Amino acid sequence: MLRAILIVLLIFSLFEASPRDAAAQAGKKTQDAPIRFASLRADEVNVRAGPGVRYPVKWVFVRKQLPVAITAEFESWRKIRDSEGAEGWVHRAMLSAKRSIVIIQKARTLRRGSSDTAPAVAQMAPGIVAKIESCNGQWCEVEVGAYSGWVRQNGLWGLRAKEVIE
């Protein structure tokens, strides 16, 4: 009888320390931490329901350099959120520290300089992803395909408000 009780207690203690619970605790610990941004390193990135390969793939990103917000960490896994609010877990090897932005809401004008009067280089439609070269808090110097120039920071996703990047 005592042996059966010990076995039951052992089983319950294993469930209490499960990776799922540890991930939830890790998420709670880092949930209040400031969000940081990264970009996707590969053309295909599996987004999982939890922090590990045994969790099912929820969807697959198929856009290299897409900016994502890192909202939590558990070991080598990062919980990310995209510009549309979708969340899931990816392995840290699938993320890059190279920053990028995505145009949201309405088209933005890419300009030769950091001024509303600078000549226009191109129009960037919503959904366009661009690499960040630098940001001064109001304007970002970006590169998108064969074009490079400056775009106002408002209307971009992948940055904090008035963030400076050198």
C-alpha positions in Angstrom: 0.0 0.0 0.0 2.8 2.4 1.0 4.6 1.5 -2.2 1.6 2.3 -4.4 1.2 5.7 -2.7 4.9 6.5 -3.3 4.5 5.5 -7.0 1.4 7.8 -7.3 3.3 10.7 -5.7 6.3 10.1 -8.0 4.0 10.2 -11.0 2.3 13.5 -9.8 5.8 15.1 -9.2 6.8 14.2 -12.8 3.7 15.9 -14.2 4.3 19.0 -12.0 7.8 19.5 -13.5 6.7 18.9 -17.1 8.3 21.0 -19.9 4.8 22.4 -20.6 4.6 23.8 -17.1 8.2 25.0 -17.2 7.4 26.8 -20.4 4.4 28.5 -18.9 6.4 29.6 -15.9 9.2 30.9 -18.2 6.6 32.7 -20.2 5.2 34.3 -17.0 8.7 35.3 -15.9 9.6 37.0 -19.2 6.1 38.2 -20.2 6.7 41.6 -18.4 10.2 42.0 -19.9 10.5 44.6 -22.7 9.7 43.1 -26.1 12.6 42.9 -28.4 12.6 42.5 -32.2 14.4 40.1 -34.5 13.9 38.8 -38.0 13.4 35.4 -39.5 16.7 33.8 -40.6 15.3 31.3 -43.2 12.8 31.1 -46.0 10.8 28.5 -44.0 10.4 28.7 -40.3 8.2 26.3 -38.3 6.1 28.0 -35.6 5.2 25.5 -32.9 2.5 25.4 -30.2 5.1 25.1 -27.5 8.8 25.3 -26.9 10.1 22.0 -28.3 10.1 19.7 -31.4 7.5 17.4 -29.9 4.9 20.3 -30.0 2.9 20.4 -33.2 3.7 22.9 -35.9 0.9 25.6 -35.9 2.0 27.1 -39.2 5.1 27.8 -41.3 6.5 31.3 -42.1 7.7 31.4 -45.7 9.3 34.9 -45.7 12.9 35.4 -44.8 13.7 38.6 -42.9 10.1 39.1 -41.7 10.3 41.1 -38.4 9.0 39.4 -35.3 8.7 40.4 -31.6 10.2 38.1 -29.0 7.8 38.0 -26.1 9.1 35.1 -24.0 12.0 32.6 -23.8 12.4 29.0 -22.6 15.8 27.4 -23.0 16.7 27.7 -26.7 13.1 28.5 -27.7 11.6 31.9 -28.3 7.9 32.8 -28.3 7.3 35.2 -31.1 4.5 37.5 -32.4 4.2 38.8 -35.9 2.7 42.1 -37.1 -0.8 40.6 -37.3 -0.7 39.3 -33.7 -0.2 35.6 -34.4 2.0 33.9 -31.7 4.0 30.7 -31.4 7.4 29.2 -30.5 10.5 29.0 -32.8 14.0 27.7 -32.1 16.5 30.6 -31.6 18.6 29.4 -34.5 15.7 30.4 -36.8 16.0 34.1 -35.7 18.5 36.8 -36.7 19.5 39.9 -34.8 19.4 41.8 -38.1 16.5 44.1 -37.9 13.8 44.6 -40.5 10.4 46.3 -40.7 7.2 45.6 -42.5 4.9 48.3 -43.9 1.5 48.3 -42.1 -1.8 50.1 -42.7 -1.0 52.2 -45.8 1.6 52.7 -48.5 4.7 54.6 -47.4 7.0 56.8 -49.6 10.7 55.8 -49.7 12.7 59.1 -50.0 16.4 60.0 -50.8 16.8 61.8 -47.5 15.2 62.0 -44.1 12.8 64.8 -45.0 9.3 65.1 -46.3 10.6 67.3 -49.1 13.4 64.9 -50.2 12.7 63.3 -53.6 10.7 60.1 -53.7 12.5 56.9 -54.6 9.6 54.4 -54.5 6.2 53.7 -53.0 6.2 50.8 -50.5 2.8 49.0 -50.3 1.5 47.4 -47.0 3.2 44.0 -46.5 6.6 45.1 -47.9 9.5 43.9 -45.8 12.7 46.1 -45.7 16.1 45.8 -44.0 16.9 48.5 -41.5 20.2 50.3 -41.9 19.6 52.9 -39.2 16.8 54.9 -37.5 17.0 58.3 -35.8 13.7 58.3 -33.9 11.7 59.8 -36.7 13.1 58.3 -39.9 14.6 55.0 -40.8 17.1 54.3 -43.6 16.0 51.1 -45.2 16.9 48.8 -48.1 14.2 46.9 -50.0 15.3 45.0 -53.1 17.4 47.3 -55.4 16.1 50.4 -53.6 17.4 52.2 -50.5 16.3 55.4 -48.9 14.5 56.9 -45.9 10.9 56.3 -44.6 9.1 57.9 -41.7 9.0 55.6 -38.7 5.3 55.8 -38.1 3.4 53.1 -40.0 6.3 50.6 -39.7 6.1 47.4 -37.6 9.3 46.0 -36.1 10.4 49.0 -34.1 9.6 50.6 -30.8 8.1 54.1 -31.0 10.9 56.6 -31.7 13.5 53.9 -31.4 17.1 54.8 -32.5 19.2 52.2 -34.3 22.8 52.9 -35.3 
